[in-house]
Amino acid sequence: MRDTWGRTIDYLRISLTDRCNLRCRYCMPSDVPSVGHDEILRYEEILEICNAAVSLGINRFKVTGGEPLVRKGALSFISKLTALPGVCDVTLTTNGQLLNKALPVLCQAGVSSINISLDTLLASQYANLTGGGKLDVVLSALRQALTRPVRIKVNAVLLEETVSQILPLAELARDWPLDVRFIELMPIGCGRQMKGVPVGEAFSRLKQVWPDLSPCRHHGNGPAIYYGSTSLTGHIGFIGANTHQFCHSCNRLRLTSTGVLKPCLCYEQGISVRDIIRSGLPDRQERLRQAVTRAIMAKPEQHQFSDASRITEHKTMNQIGG
């Protein structure tokens, strides 16, 4: 489907849960209350929504959270999603703490890409940023993932306190066949209280080390702009939602764990499908199609992250779907 601005919408990010086993300071502080189990969509309900989405041309899916792997049955759900007729691509975003054990099932299911959140390679800083996370666990999972037939992407949020880690993180792409993506801090939830770094600064620092950094082909379904170098085994990506608006090519909707279809991350506006899916009505699949269509047509022309007064979304990222 195309929205009112002529953009093709073929990508849905699915949040399985608002819960997480880490407490990253820019995302989910310890005092954020969890949503009740009865408010969270059941797996069969999510699959029914995905069926409606596929019938409208949405055939690419990202499974996220919170931390998706903390939810019991997540691997079985992912296997069913990849097997859904019409689904072309399923990817996963994770903090990596539970990834090692999940890797065999994820690869067998046909997950094409795994994004691993990693903002620093300093163990003490990682623990401080994540509320006690273990860096060695993530790095172990990363190494194991590189032995599997799946594309690996490292997601690093650019924070003022982790500027010294830009080069060490980028060097992962020098040594290994993976993508390292530097992401501007989103002014959403707790991110409003922290200071980020623009992707332009990260690029300038890396250009001094690899002068031949140049744009290369796009990888995956998202907005990252990728660069390669003859000295890199993998690639470097940049996602600059604040300083390099890419709304003209936005191809996505978000489904929160509570069943709200969000047209844009910047705004609180959304369309709830939970009551539709739980109505028991025989025409609920058509009602879901109509709701997905309304969400697509409600997509705004662009976000307003550069003007805090125009951001109406006040939930934390784990509640929205990171």
Secondary structure, 3 states (H helix, E strand, C coil): CECCCCCECCEEEEECCCCCCCCCCCCCCCCCCCCCHHHCCCHHHHHHHHHHHHHCCCCEEEEECCCHHHCCCHHHHHHHHHCCCCCCEEEEEECCCCHHHHHHHHHHHCCCEEEEECCCCCHHHHHHHHCCCCHHHHHHHHHHHCCCCCEEEEEEEEEHHHHHHHHHHHHHHHHCCCEEEEEECCCCHHHHHCCECCHHHHHHHHHHHCCCCEECCCCCCCCCEEEECCCCCCEEEEECCCCCCCHHHCCEEEECCCCEEECCCCCCCCEECHHHHCCCCCCHHHHHHHHHHHHHHCCCCCCCCCCHHHCCCCCCHHHHCC
